[in-house]
């Protein structure tokens, strides 16, 4: 259960500017990059990203309606900045129902067991949290905002 949504109508430059102001740390899944995962406030809680959070909620609702999933809430959110040469290690999102990745930049495919998705700036990918996913080596900087959900 993987869905793609085009959110390129959003002002990605403003979102990127805000992300670059936030303190980051290294993360075990991101070998040549930084992350806000488990480091400070969830990224979608920043007041400057309230509009983005509302938009993402709408698309999570669409996804849930399509797959007859009860209403969900965000339980955490973070962003990763990966540099060329980085690989996102294979993983899944434990203790979450549905997860998402919103691409600010990057084009290295996001790989799932049965498919790969070619990202572009503004792409939102929503998927079942139990799906293992990863990337091959990045060819350019990749900036994504990710989130996990649980039942209301």
C-alpha positions as a Python dict, from the first residue, in 0.01 Angstrom:
ca = {
    (1, 'X'): (0, 0, 0),
    (2, 'X'): (207, 286, -138),
    (3, 'X'): (61, 609, -272),
    (4, 'X'): (227, 908, -438),
    (5, 'X'): (92, 1263, -425),
    (6, 'X'): (225, 1571, -606),
    (7, 'X'): (258, 1860, -360),
    (8, 'X'): (489, 2067, -579),
    (9, 'X'): (240, 2355, -545),
    (10, 'X'): (387, 2419, -197),
    (11, 'X'): (667, 2674, -155),
    (12, 'X'): (955, 2432, -110),
    (13, 'X'): (1214, 2710, -75),
    (14, 'X'): (1046, 2847, 237),
    (15, 'X'): (1019, 2498, 387),
    (16, 'X'): (1387, 2426, 307),
    (17, 'X'): (1495, 2757, 462),
    (18, 'X'): (1320, 2668, 787),
    (19, 'X'): (1470, 2319, 795),
    (20, 'X'): (1821, 2457, 751),
    (21, 'X'): (1773, 2671, 1065),
    (22, 'X'): (1698, 2367, 1285),
    (23, 'X'): (1974, 2193, 1479),
    (24, 'X'): (2048, 1843, 1351),
    (25, 'X'): (2257, 1542, 1450),
    (26, 'X'): (2392, 1233, 1281),
    (27, 'X'): (2164, 930, 1258),
    (28, 'X'): (2243, 561, 1222),
    (29, 'X'): (2035, 519, 907),
    (30, 'X'): (2189, 820, 733),
    (31, 'X'): (2560, 761, 674),
    (32, 'X'): (2657, 1090, 507),
    (33, 'X'): (2402, 1330, 636),
    (34, 'X'): (2211, 1461, 934),
    (35, 'X'): (1871, 1409, 1088),
    (36, 'X'): (1638, 1559, 1344),
    (37, 'X'): (1508, 1212, 1436),
    (38, 'X'): (1501, 1180, 1816),
    (39, 'X'): (1672, 1519, 1838),
    (40, 'X'): (1461, 1804, 1968),
    (41, 'X'): (1104, 1894, 1879),
    (42, 'X'): (922, 1699, 1602),
    (43, 'X'): (972, 1901, 1284),
    (44, 'X'): (601, 1933, 1206),
    (45, 'X'): (549, 2101, 1546),
    (46, 'X'): (741, 2414, 1439),
    (47, 'X'): (490, 2702, 1402),
    (48, 'X'): (640, 2797, 1064),
    (49, 'X'): (542, 2452, 929),
    (50, 'X'): (179, 2455, 1049),
    (51, 'X'): (48, 2489, 692),
    (52, 'X'): (259, 2196, 574),
    (53, 'X'): (138, 1983, 865),
    (54, 'X'): (-226, 2058, 777),
    (55, 'X'): (-163, 1968, 413),
    (56, 'X'): (9, 1641, 504),
    (57, 'X'): (-283, 1555, 736),
    (58, 'X'): (-525, 1598, 444),
    (59, 'X'): (-329, 1353, 231),
    (60, 'X'): (-300, 1102, 516),
    (61, 'X'): (-680, 1126, 543),
    (62, 'X'): (-716, 1054, 169),
    (63, 'X'): (-485, 753, 204),
    (64, 'X'): (-681, 622, 504),
    (65, 'X'): (-1012, 663, 323),
    (66, 'X'): (-881, 474, 20),
    (67, 'X'): (-759, 179, 228),
    (68, 'X'): (-1037, 192, 490),
    (69, 'X'): (-797, 269, 775),
    (70, 'X'): (-942, 435, 1086),
    (71, 'X'): (-836, 799, 1147),
    (72, 'X'): (-469, 851, 1232),
    (73, 'X'): (-260, 1113, 1412),
    (74, 'X'): (106, 1208, 1373),
    (75, 'X'): (316, 1052, 1649),
    (76, 'X'): (654, 1184, 1534),
    (77, 'X'): (814, 1372, 1248),
    (78, 'X'): (1169, 1455, 1146),
    (79, 'X'): (1379, 1548, 848),
    (80, 'X'): (1693, 1405, 692),
    (81, 'X'): (1954, 1582, 485),
    (82, 'X'): (2162, 1329, 291),
    (83, 'X'): (2470, 1409, 87),
    (84, 'X'): (2590, 1245, -237),
    (85, 'X'): (2735, 903, -164),
    (86, 'X'): (2492, 837, 121),
    (87, 'X'): (2270, 530, 130),
    (88, 'X'): (1959, 507, 345),
    (89, 'X'): (1982, 168, 514),
    (90, 'X'): (1696, -81, 480),
    (91, 'X'): (1446, -37, 760),
    (92, 'X'): (1078, -20, 848),
    (93, 'X'): (891, 198, 1095),
    (94, 'X'): (804, -3, 1405),
    (95, 'X'): (506, 102, 1619),
    (96, 'X'): (354, 308, 1338),
    (97, 'X'): (54, 240, 1112),
    (98, 'X'): (129, 460, 810),
    (99, 'X'): (449, 653, 734),
    (100, 'X'): (534, 922, 487),
    (101, 'X'): (824, 1092, 312),
    (102, 'X'): (788, 1441, 166),
    (103, 'X'): (1070, 1535, -73),
    (104, 'X'): (1211, 1886, -67),
    (105, 'X'): (1498, 1777, -294),
    (106, 'X'): (1660, 1463, -429),
    (107, 'X'): (1597, 1215, -706),
    (108, 'X'): (1749, 885, -589),
    (109, 'X'): (1475, 618, -597),
    (110, 'X'): (1308, 507, -276),
    (111, 'X'): (1309, 128, -294),
    (112, 'X'): (1041, -101, -150),
    (113, 'X'): (1023, -484, -183),
    (114, 'X'): (804, -479, -495),
    (115, 'X'): (862, -135, -643),
    (116, 'X'): (1082, 172, -647),
    (117, 'X'): (967, 531, -656),
    (118, 'X'): (1150, 802, -847),
    (119, 'X'): (1120, 1110, -628),
    (120, 'X'): (1111, 1475, -727),
    (121, 'X'): (1078, 1797, -527),
    (122, 'X'): (724, 1814, -390),
    (123, 'X'): (654, 1439, -395),
    (124, 'X'): (474, 1294, -94),
    (125, 'X'): (499, 916, -56),
    (126, 'X'): (264, 755, 197),
    (127, 'X'): (307, 386, 273),
    (128, 'X'): (230, 111, 518),
    (129, 'X'): (485, 143, 800),
    (130, 'X'): (570, -227, 795),
    (131, 'X'): (721, -204, 444),
    (132, 'X'): (1100, -227, 437),
    (133, 'X'): (1250, 58, 233),
    (134, 'X'): (1591, 204, 150),
    (135, 'X'): (1787, 397, -112),
    (136, 'X'): (2089, 321, -322),
    (137, 'X'): (2375, 569, -318),
    (138, 'X'): (2256, 929, -341),
    (139, 'X'): (2373, 1122, -646),
    (140, 'X'): (2274, 1464, -509),
    (141, 'X'): (2163, 1621, -184),
    (142, 'X'): (1834, 1475, -60),
    (143, 'X'): (1615, 1659, 188),
    (144, 'X'): (1300, 1486, 310),
    (145, 'X'): (1050, 1534, 590),
    (146, 'X'): (924, 1204, 729),
    (147, 'X'): (649, 1110, 971),
    (148, 'X'): (485, 820, 1150),
    (149, 'X'): (125, 780, 1261),
    (150, 'X'): (-93, 587, 1502),
    (151, 'X'): (-465, 553, 1561),
    (152, 'X'): (-647, 847, 1719),
}
